[in-house]
Amino acid sequence: MNVKHFLSAIAATALTSTPVLAQSPWIYMGQASTGESIYVNSRSLVYRGRNHVDFVYQIGNEVIEGIAYCEENRWYAQGYGTYSPTSQATQSMINFACRADL
């Protein structure tokens, strides 16, 4: 194979190959009772014990640091207070953080 054909083959392969995209760490949980979308950053989970998981979530455009209290089925949103799930999305968020659905 001469150099011209070799370079043509490389160029054709580069143009037809599908690029590998990095997977986003944000996992969609659903819509909150407010209608806003909720996402959990799957790379933010830090297990502090059986009942305590630090995590980061996004509701609407706001990113919030949270602490899941798994046995109580509640979470603390830093700067806002403690909440219980009021939608399937917030319940899914707690389940995901606490790994109850695995």
C-alpha positions in Angstrom: 0.0 0.0 0.0 1.4 3.3 -0.9 1.4 6.4 1.3 -1.4 8.1 -0.6 -3.8 5.1 -0.1 -2.7 4.7 3.5 -3.5 8.4 4.3 -6.8 8.1 2.5 -7.8 5.1 4.5 -6.9 6.9 7.8 -8.9 9.9 6.7 -11.9 7.8 5.8 -11.8 6.0 9.1 -11.6 9.2 11.0 -14.5 10.7 9.2 -16.8 7.7 9.6 -15.9 6.8 13.2 -18.4 7.7 15.9 -16.8 9.8 18.7 -16.9 8.5 22.2 -18.7 11.0 24.4 -18.2 11.2 28.2 -21.3 10.1 30.1 -22.8 12.9 32.2 -22.8 12.2 35.9 -26.3 13.9 36.2 -29.1 11.3 36.5 -32.6 12.4 35.8 -35.0 11.6 38.7 -38.2 13.1 37.3 -40.3 16.2 38.0 -40.7 17.7 41.4 -44.1 18.7 42.7 -43.1 22.2 41.7 -42.8 21.0 38.1 -39.0 21.5 38.0 -36.7 18.7 36.8 -34.6 16.9 39.4 -31.1 15.5 38.7 -28.6 13.8 41.0 -24.9 13.9 40.4 -23.9 10.3 40.6 -20.3 11.2 41.3 -21.2 13.2 44.3 -22.4 10.4 46.6 -20.4 10.1 49.8 -21.5 7.4 52.2 -21.0 8.5 55.8 -22.8 5.5 57.4 -25.8 3.4 56.9 -28.2 6.3 57.4 -26.2 9.3 56.1 -25.3 10.0 52.5 -23.9 13.3 51.2 -24.9 14.1 47.6 -25.4 17.0 45.1 -28.7 17.5 43.2 -30.1 20.0 40.8 -33.7 21.2 40.9 -34.5 23.5 38.0 -31.4 25.6 37.5 -30.2 25.4 41.1 -27.5 23.0 42.3 -27.8 22.1 46.0 -25.7 20.1 48.4 -27.8 17.6 50.3 -27.6 15.0 53.0 -29.9 12.0 52.7 -31.1 10.5 56.0 -32.0 7.1 54.6 -33.8 5.4 57.5 -36.0 8.5 58.0 -36.7 8.8 54.2 -35.8 12.6 54.4 -33.0 14.9 53.2 -31.4 18.1 54.3 -30.9 20.7 51.6 -28.0 23.0 52.6 -29.4 26.5 53.1 -33.0 25.4 52.9 -33.9 22.9 55.6 -35.1 19.3 55.9 -37.6 17.7 53.6 -39.7 14.6 53.0 -40.5 13.5 49.5 -43.6 15.1 48.0 -43.2 13.6 44.5 -42.0 10.4 42.8 -38.9 12.4 41.7 -37.9 13.4 45.2 -38.5 9.8 46.4 -36.4 8.5 43.5 -33.7 11.0 44.6 -33.6 9.6 48.1 -33.7 6.0 46.8 -30.8 6.7 44.4 -28.7 8.4 47.1 -29.5 5.6 49.6 -29.2 2.9 47.0 -32.6 1.5 48.1 -33.5 0.7 44.5 -30.4 -1.4 43.7 
